[in-house]
Amino acid sequence: MKTTHKLAIAGAAMALTMASPAVLAAARDYVSVVGSSTVYPFATVVAERFGKSTGNATPKVESTGSGGGMKLFCSGVGTEHPDVTNASRRMKSSEFKLCQDNGVKDVIEVLIGYDGIVVANSKAKAPMKLTRKDLFLALALQVPGPDGKLIANPNKTWKDVNSALPDTKIEVLGPPPTSGTRDAFSELAMEGGAKKFADLKALRKSKDADEIKALMAKHGIPASAFNKKGKKVFKAVAHAIREDGHYIEAGENDNLIVQKLEANPNALGIFGFSFLDQNSDKVQGSIVEGVEPEFETIANKSYPISRPLYFYVKKAHMGVVPGIEGYLAEFSSEKAWGEEGYLADKGMIPMPAELRAQFASAIKNKQSMTGEGL
């Protein structure tokens, strides 16, 4: 009898191991969501509304950062892997390939709205008035020296960066490399500042090998960094953040950044507009290129550091893990992401009506992304 029992257990374990991904996914009775710390508060309020209004298990939402969420999401299909990942930037081609390699063949991409990236400080001091060039000169690992060659960033105070700025130490608390906010800040703010230097701008546009090499030599960029696309060499320069204590990685915890800004009025912090909106009694956003970070300026794209927000859904789990379709329907409803929806009250900038209709249709029709254009 004991032998028969052991064989039965072994057989059951083998059956579970060999089961289809759909069968494995069915072992979980709640929706698992990971990803961006910026999207986290939006995903959480949708999960809570869905749970209360339907009686279903409230989806479990975890803040892992966009990059961390993509890694978890693309690691496979089945109970042990999440159903949805949030991102404060679009999925990268390398992440799409990771999904494909690990059997996550069908992924539904949904643009959910927009957010601005703010450079905030305590309300104990006046808001900073910055340009993207100021931010590049303050935070880049290397900056052009007097002769145009790149040198280790010598700027210690904001006045070193721009004589019109305060003579206070550069101290910026920001997200780590795994964060979508960091990716977007690098692309929108740091690249925007680096392009203010004519030779770096020319390097970004160049596809001529000889011109790229000449511009690299002019800036003292090692020949080993050569790439046939000047844009990649440019991005390597623009995205490299200094590591000498003037930029402090604060993890994926925006609450911690706010606490530190309150404790140190001279420090600045980088996070999403939605979080600024929720903490407007404690912190304020810097004016960038003469534009304040506000709901209207992000919506009309006059604020220069704004980005799209996404979530990605594992099609293989839909119809298997209970609640996914209902959670997505709640998220894509007008009462949630519409112009007068509760997500706008939380600080998310709604998409135009035609885009909302387009992505609601993609959810309803389970329209998988192809990876083209990533």
N, C-alpha and C positions, 0 to 999 in steps of 0.2 A: 504494500500500500504506500509505504514511504517513497519507494522508488518511483511508483506511478505518479505520486504527487509532485515529486521533484521534476519529473519529465514534463508534467503539465505546466509547471511554472516556467521551465526553460522554454517550452514551446510558445507560451504566451509572450515571453520576453523577445523571442526571435520574431514572432509575428509583429510585435510593436516596432522592432528595429527595421523590419522589411516593409512596414506599412507605407502607403503613399503619403506625401506631404500633407494632403488634405485630412487624412485620418489623424496624423500627428497633431495638426492644428486644432482638431476638434476636442482635444483633451483640455483645452483652456476655455473658460466660460466668460472671459472679459477681454475687452480690446486693449492691446498693449501699444502704447505710443511713446516714442523717444525723440530726442533731437534738440533743436535750438532753444537756448534760454530766452531768446527774444519772443519766440512763438509760444513758449511754455504757458504764459498767463492766458493767452487766447484759447489754446487747446484745453486748458484746465477748466475754464468757465464753460466751454462747449460741453466738455465731458460731464460736468456737474449738472448742467441743464438737461442733457440727454438722460442721465441717470434718474433725475427727479421726475421728469415728465413721462418716462416710459416704464419705469419699474425695473429696467434692465440693470445689470451690474454696471456701476460707473467705470468708464475706461480708466486704466492706470496710466498716468502721464508722468514721464521722467525727463528731467533737464540734463542732457548729456553733452550739449553742444552740437552744432550742425555736423561737424566732422565725425564726432563720436557716434552720433545717431546713424549716420550713413554706414559706418563700419558695422554696427550692430544689425541694422536693417538688411544690409547686403550679405550678411554672413550665412544665410540659408533660409529655407522654408520649413515651417513646423513650429510646434508649441514653444520651443526654447528661443525662438526669434520673434522680434516685434512685428506687428501688423502695419504700423504707420510710423514714418519718421518726419519730423518737422525740420525746416531749414530756412535760415535767413539769407540764403543765396541759392542759386540753381545747382542741381546735381552736377558734379564734374564728370567728364568722360571717363576718367579712371575709376570713379565710383560706379558708374553704369556698367563698366566692364567687370568690376568686382561682383556686382549683382549677377550678371550673366554667367560668370565663371562658377558661381556658387549655386546655380539653379534657380535664381530669382529672375525668371525670364520675362514675366509680365508685370510692369510697374506703371501705375497710373500717376501722372504728374498733375498737381493742382496748384495754380497760383491763387493765393487767398486774399492778397491785399498788399499794402505798402507800409514802409516804416522809414523814419529818418534816423540817422546815426548822429547822436549829439556829443559834443565835448562840453561836459557840464562842470560847474563849480558850486561851492556853497553860496547860499544867498547872503552870507555875511559880507561878501565882497561884490563889487560890480561885475556884470558879465564881461567876459573877454570878447574882444573884437579881433577875429583871426581871419587869415586867408589860408587856402590850401597850401600855398607856398610856405607860410609860417609853420604849418603843421609838419610839412616835409623836413624843413630845416631844423625843427625841434626834435623830431623823432627818428629820422633816418640814421641807419648805421654809418653811412658815408654821405658826405655832401661835397659839392664842387668847391675847391679852394680858390684862392685869388687867381691862379693860373689856369683854372678850369679842371684840373685833375682832382679826382675824388680823394678825399682825406677822411680820416676818422672824425666823426662829428665833434667839433670843438665847443659847441654852444652849451653853456651851462645855465644861462638865464634866458627868460623870454626877451629881455632887452638885447641880448646877443643876437637873437634871431631877427628882431625888428626894433629899431630905436623907439618906435611909438608904443611899444608894449612895456609892461611893468618890469622892474628890475628884481624879479623873484625867480627862485630856482625852478627849472623845468622839472615837474614831477607829475607824470600822467599815469593814472591807473587804468588798465585796459584788459581786454580779453586775450586768451592764449591763442596759439596758431590753430588749434582745433575748432575754434569758434567761427561761425559764419559772419558774426559781427566784425571779427578781425579781418576776414577775407574781404568783406565789403568795404571796410575802412581803408584797407591797403589799396584796393582798386579805385575807390572814389576820391579819397582824400590824399593819400600818399602819391598815387600816380598823377592826380590832378595838380599837385604841387610840383612834382618832378618835371612835368611838361612845361612849367614856366621857364625852365632853362632851355634855351634854343637848341643846343647840341644834344641834350637828352631827348628832346622832342623829335629831333631829326633821326636819332638812333631808333626811336620807337617806330617811326614810319618806314625806315629803310629796309629794303629786301636785297640790296646790292652788297655782295660779300666784301668787296674792297672798301666801300664806304663804311660798312659796319666795323671793319677792322681799323679803319682810320679814326673813326669816332671813339672806338674803344681805346686806342692808343692815346688819343687826346685827353681822355678822362682817366687814363691810368688803369683801365680795367684789364685784368690779366687775360692773355690770349687764350688760356684754358677755358674761359667763360664764353668763347665764341659760339654763336649759333647763327645759322643761315637766316633766321628771322630776327631782325633787330628788336622786335617787340619783346621777345623772350629775354634778351639781354637787358633791355630797359626795365622790364618787370622785376628781374632779379635785383637790380639796383633800388628801384622804387619801393619794393616790398620788404626789404631788409630793415628790421627795426633795431635800434641801438640796444646794447645789453650792459650798459654801464651804470644802471640804477636810476636813470631819468625816466625810463618807461618800466612800470612795474606790472607784471602779469597778475591779475586778480582772480584768475580762474573763471568759472561760469556763474559766479555769484554776484549779481548786480546789487543785491541788498548790501553786501559787504562794501562795495565801492561807495555807495551812498553814505554808509556809516563813516568811512574813512574821509570822505569829502567834508562831512560835518566836523570831524575832528581836526582836519587840516584845511583851513580856508584857502591856502595857497595852491593846493593840489587841484588837478583836473581829472575827470573820469570819462571814459568812453563807453556808451551803451545806447540802446534803442530809445527812440522818442517815446514809445509807449510807457517805458519805465520812468522817464522824466515826467510824463504827464501824471503818473500815479504818485510821484514824489515832489510835486511842484511846490509844496510848502517848505521843502528842505533844500532843493537844488534848482539851478537854472541853467539853460543852455547857452553856450557861446554863440555870438553872432558870427556867421561864416560868410565871407564875401558880401557883407552888408545885409544878409538875410537872416532873420530870426527863425529858429526851428519851431514851427507851429503847424497845426493840422492843415490849414489852408495852403501854406507855402510848400509843404511836402506833397499835398494833393495836386497842386498846379506845377510841381517840379521846379519851382524857382529856388528852393533850398537845395544846395549843390550836393549834399551827402545823404541821398535817400536810396532805398533799395527795395526790391520785391521780396515777398515772403511766400514760402511754398510748404506743402506737405506732399508726401509720396506714400502710395498705398500698394500693398502686396496683393495683387489680384488673386493669387492662389488661395489666400485666406478668406476672401469674400465668399459668403454663402456657407462658410464652414465655421469660422469663429463667430459666435453670436454677437450681434450688436454693431458690426462694422458698418453695414449699410445705413443703419439708423443714425449712428454717430456722424457719418459723412453727410447724410441728409440734413441733420441739424446744423452742421458747420456751414453748409452751402445754402442754407435757407436765408431769405431776405431779412427775417427777424434777427439773424445772427450777423451775416457779413454785408447786409444792405446799408444804404446811406444813413438810415436811421436805426441801424441794428445795434445790438448790445456790445458787439466787438468794437464798433466805432466809439462807444462810450468808454471802452477800455484803452483807447488810443490807437487802434489800427486804422489805417487810411483805406477806405473802401475802393475797390476797382470800379471803373465805369460799368454801367448796366450790361452792355454788350459782352464784356469780358466775364462778368459774373454768370451770364447765361451760357456762355461757351464752356466754362469749366464745370458748371452744374451739369451740363449735358455730358461732359467727359466722364463724370462720376456715374451718372445714371446708365450710360452705355458701356461702362468699364473699358474706356478707351486707353489702351496701353501706349506708353511713349516708345519711340523708336531709337532714341539716342542720337539722332541726326541734329547737328547744330550745337551739340554740347561742347 
